[in-house]
Amino acid sequence: MQQKNIQAPKSVLIVEDDAITRRMLGLAIESEPTLQLAASLENVQTALAWLEVNKVDVLLTDLGLPDGSGIEVVVACAKRYPSCDMMVITMASDEENVLASIEAGASGYVLKDAGKLDVVRSVKDLCAGGAPMSPAIARMVLQRVRQDKSQDKNNNQKLILNTSDEQPALTKRETTILGLIARGDSYGEVAELLSVSVGTVQSHIKNIYGKLAVHSRGEAVFEAHRRGLLSGVLGDKPKQ
C-alpha cells in the first residue's frame, strides 16, 4: 500500500511589535498542522538579523514597527528568499503604504480587525497562490488600477495627437533645406544653391529644429526620415 506524500509544514515568521497581537498571531499559526511558527519578533532590526541566518516560507509583518517600517523587512525577505510568501497585517489603510508594500513584494494585505481576521485562512490562501486582502484594500487597489488605466489611455491619446494632427508642418523651403542638409550640403552650399544668405539658412534650420523637437543636424535628418518628410525630395549630392 502506497503512503501518501506528507508535506512539511510551512514555516512562518511573524514581525509585530504589539505583544498581545503577536501572541494571538502565533497561537493561530501553531493551531494549524500545515503551518509552523518559526519565530515571533518585535522590530525591524531583529527581523533583518534573523533573516540573515534563517530561511522562511511565509512572512507576516506589521508596518508600524518601533525602529522602522515593515516594508524594510518585506524588501529584505524578498531579496534573500524570492519564493517566500509575504503578507502585511496592519492598521495602515492609506494608499501609499498599500502600494509600497505590494511593490516591495507583499502578495497579501489585511487590516487588523479584532474578531474578524482569520489568520490561518489568509496564510493558507497566500501559500496556495492567492492574494488575501481586506475588502477595503482590494477596492482601493481596483480603483487605482482603473485610474492608471484611464491615465494611460489619455496619455496615449495625447501621444497620438502630438505625433499626427498637432505636428507643425514644414514649409516647402524648409523641406528643401532639410533635404540638402540630409544629403550632406553645408550651410554655405545651401545658401549658394538657393541664392540666400547663410543667416537665412540658419534661421530656417532653427525653425526646423523647433518643429521636429530636435537639437542637431543628425537628429533632424533622422526624425525627418522617420516621419517620411524627405521621400523623393532630393537625390544624392552630385560628385565634384
C-alpha positions as CSV (number, residue, x, y, z in Angstrom):
1,M,0.0,0.0,0.0
2,Q,1.5,3.3,-1.1
3,Q,1.9,6.0,1.6
4,K,0.7,9.5,0.8
5,N,3.3,12.2,0.5
6,I,3.2,14.3,3.6
7,Q,4.4,17.8,3.0
8,A,6.4,19.6,5.7
9,P,4.6,22.4,7.5
10,K,5.2,25.9,6.1
11,S,7.4,27.9,8.3
12,V,6.1,31.3,9.3
13,L,7.9,34.4,10.6
14,I,5.8,37.0,12.5
15,V,7.1,40.5,12.9
16,E,4.8,42.5,15.2
17,D,5.6,45.0,18.0
18,D,2.3,44.7,20.0
19,A,2.8,41.8,22.4
20,I,-0.9,40.8,22.5
21,T,-1.3,40.8,18.8
22,R,2.0,39.0,18.3
23,R,0.8,36.3,20.8
24,M,-2.6,36.0,19.0
25,L,-1.0,35.6,15.6
26,G,1.5,33.0,17.0
27,L,-1.3,30.9,18.6
28,A,-3.3,31.0,15.4
29,I,-0.3,29.7,13.4
30,E,0.5,27.0,16.0
31,S,-3.1,25.8,15.8
32,E,-2.8,24.8,12.2
33,P,-0.9,21.5,11.5
34,T,0.2,22.6,8.0
35,L,1.9,25.7,9.5
36,Q,4.8,26.0,11.8
37,L,5.8,29.1,13.8
38,A,9.5,29.8,13.0
39,A,9.9,32.9,15.0
40,S,7.9,35.8,16.5
41,L,9.8,39.1,16.6
42,E,9.0,42.7,17.5
43,N,11.1,45.0,15.4
44,V,12.8,45.6,12.1
45,Q,16.5,45.1,13.1
46,T,15.8,41.8,14.9
47,A,13.9,40.5,11.9
48,L,16.6,41.5,9.4
49,A,19.3,39.8,11.6
50,W,17.1,36.7,11.8
51,L,16.6,36.5,8.1
52,E,20.4,36.7,7.5
53,V,20.7,33.2,9.0
54,N,17.2,31.6,8.7
55,K,15.0,30.6,5.8
56,V,11.3,31.0,6.0
57,D,8.3,30.1,3.8
58,V,5.9,32.8,4.9
59,L,6.4,36.3,6.3
60,L,3.7,38.1,8.3
61,T,4.6,41.6,9.2
62,D,3.2,44.8,10.6
63,L,4.2,48.1,9.1
64,G,4.4,50.5,12.1
65,L,7.4,49.0,14.0
66,P,9.4,50.8,16.7
67,D,12.6,51.1,14.6
68,G,11.2,51.5,11.1
69,S,8.7,50.1,8.6
70,G,7.8,46.5,8.0
71,I,8.3,47.3,4.3
72,E,12.1,47.1,5.1
73,V,11.5,43.5,6.2
74,V,9.5,42.7,3.1
75,V,12.2,44.1,0.8
76,A,15.0,42.1,2.7
77,C,13.0,38.9,2.7
78,A,12.1,39.2,-1.0
79,K,15.7,39.7,-1.9
80,R,17.0,36.8,0.2
81,Y,14.2,34.4,-0.3
82,P,12.3,35.2,-3.6
83,S,9.9,32.2,-3.1
84,C,8.7,33.4,0.3
85,D,5.1,34.3,0.5
86,M,4.7,37.7,2.3
87,M,1.6,39.4,3.8
88,V,1.2,42.6,5.6
89,I,-1.1,42.7,8.7
90,T,-1.5,46.3,9.8
91,M,-3.8,49.1,10.8
92,A,-2.5,51.3,8.0
93,S,-5.0,51.6,5.2
94,D,-3.6,54.5,3.2
95,E,-2.8,54.1,-0.5
96,E,0.8,55.0,-0.1
97,N,1.6,52.1,2.3
98,V,-0.6,49.7,0.4
99,L,1.1,50.3,-2.9
100,A,4.6,50.5,-1.3
101,S,4.0,47.1,0.3
102,I,2.8,45.5,-2.9
103,E,5.7,47.0,-4.9
104,A,8.2,45.7,-2.3
105,G,6.9,42.1,-2.8
106,A,3.9,41.6,-0.5
107,S,1.2,39.4,-2.0
108,G,-1.3,40.0,0.8
109,Y,-2.5,43.0,2.7
110,V,-5.0,42.6,5.5
111,L,-6.2,45.1,8.2
112,K,-6.2,44.2,11.8
113,D,-9.8,43.8,12.7
114,A,-10.4,42.2,16.1
115,G,-12.6,39.1,15.8
116,K,-12.8,39.2,12.0
117,L,-9.2,38.4,11.0
118,D,-8.8,34.7,10.0
119,V,-5.0,34.5,10.0
120,V,-4.8,30.8,9.2
121,R,-7.2,31.1,6.2
122,S,-5.3,34.1,4.9
123,V,-1.9,32.3,5.2
124,K,-3.2,29.2,3.5
125,D,-4.7,31.3,0.7
126,L,-1.4,33.0,0.4
127,C,0.6,29.8,0.2
128,A,-1.9,28.5,-2.5
129,G,-1.0,31.4,-4.7
130,G,-3.8,33.7,-3.6
131,A,-3.5,37.4,-2.7
132,P,-5.6,37.8,0.5
133,M,-6.7,41.4,1.0
134,S,-9.2,43.1,3.2
135,P,-12.3,44.3,1.2
136,A,-11.4,47.9,1.7
137,I,-7.8,47.3,0.5
138,A,-9.0,45.3,-2.5
139,R,-11.4,48.1,-3.5
140,M,-8.6,50.7,-3.2
141,V,-6.3,48.6,-5.4
142,L,-9.0,48.2,-8.1
143,Q,-9.7,51.9,-8.1
144,R,-6.0,52.6,-8.5
145,V,-5.8,50.2,-11.4
146,R,-8.8,51.9,-13.1
147,Q,-7.2,55.3,-12.6
148,D,-3.9,54.2,-14.0
149,K,-5.6,52.6,-17.0
150,S,-7.6,55.8,-17.6
151,Q,-4.5,57.9,-17.3
152,D,-2.6,55.6,-19.7
153,K,-5.4,55.9,-22.2
154,N,-5.4,59.7,-22.0
155,N,-1.6,59.8,-22.4
156,N,-1.8,57.5,-25.4
157,Q,-4.4,59.8,-27.0
158,K,-2.2,62.8,-26.3
159,L,0.8,61.0,-27.8
160,I,-1.2,60.2,-31.0
161,L,-2.3,63.8,-31.3
162,N,1.3,65.1,-30.7
163,T,2.6,62.8,-33.4
164,S,-0.1,63.4,-36.0
165,D,-2.6,66.2,-36.1
166,E,-0.7,68.6,-33.9
167,Q,2.6,68.2,-35.7
168,P,3.8,71.5,-37.1
169,A,4.2,71.1,-40.9
170,L,7.4,72.1,-42.6
171,T,7.2,74.7,-45.3
172,K,8.3,73.9,-48.9
173,R,11.5,75.9,-48.4
174,E,12.2,74.2,-45.0
175,T,11.7,70.8,-46.6
176,T,14.1,71.7,-49.4
177,I,16.8,73.0,-47.0
178,L,16.4,69.9,-44.8
179,G,16.8,67.7,-47.9
180,L,20.0,69.5,-48.8
181,I,21.4,69.2,-45.3
182,A,20.4,65.5,-45.3
183,R,22.5,64.8,-48.4
184,G,25.5,66.4,-46.9
185,D,25.5,70.1,-48.1
186,S,27.0,72.7,-45.8
187,Y,25.1,75.8,-44.8
188,G,27.2,77.8,-47.2
189,E,26.5,75.4,-50.1
190,V,22.8,75.5,-49.3
191,A,22.9,79.3,-49.2
192,E,24.7,79.5,-52.6
193,L,22.3,77.0,-54.2
194,L,19.2,78.8,-53.1
195,S,20.7,82.3,-53.6
196,V,20.1,83.3,-49.9
197,S,22.4,84.3,-47.1
198,V,23.9,81.8,-44.6
199,G,22.0,83.7,-41.9
200,T,18.7,82.9,-43.7
201,V,19.6,79.3,-43.9
202,Q,20.5,79.2,-40.2
203,S,17.1,80.8,-39.4
204,H,15.3,78.1,-41.4
205,I,17.3,75.4,-39.7
206,K,16.4,76.8,-36.3
207,N,12.7,76.7,-37.2
208,I,13.1,73.1,-38.5
209,Y,14.7,72.0,-35.2
210,G,11.8,73.6,-33.3
211,K,9.1,71.9,-35.4
212,L,10.8,68.5,-35.2
213,A,11.7,68.9,-31.5
214,V,15.4,68.1,-32.1
215,H,18.7,69.8,-31.4
216,S,21.2,68.7,-34.0
217,R,21.5,68.0,-37.8
218,G,21.7,64.3,-37.2
219,E,18.6,64.3,-35.1
220,A,16.7,66.4,-37.6
221,V,17.6,64.1,-40.5
222,F,16.7,61.0,-38.5
223,E,13.3,62.5,-37.4
224,A,12.5,63.7,-40.9
225,H,13.2,60.2,-42.4
226,R,11.1,58.7,-39.6
227,R,8.2,60.9,-40.5
228,G,8.6,60.4,-44.2
229,L,9.3,64.1,-44.9
230,L,12.2,63.6,-47.2
231,S,10.8,60.9,-49.5
232,G,11.7,61.9,-53.0
233,V,12.8,65.5,-52.0
234,L,16.3,65.5,-53.3
235,G,18.8,63.0,-54.7
236,D,22.4,62.4,-53.7
237,K,24.8,65.2,-53.7
238,P,26.5,65.5,-57.1
239,K,30.1,64.3,-57.2
240,Q,32.7,67.1,-57.8
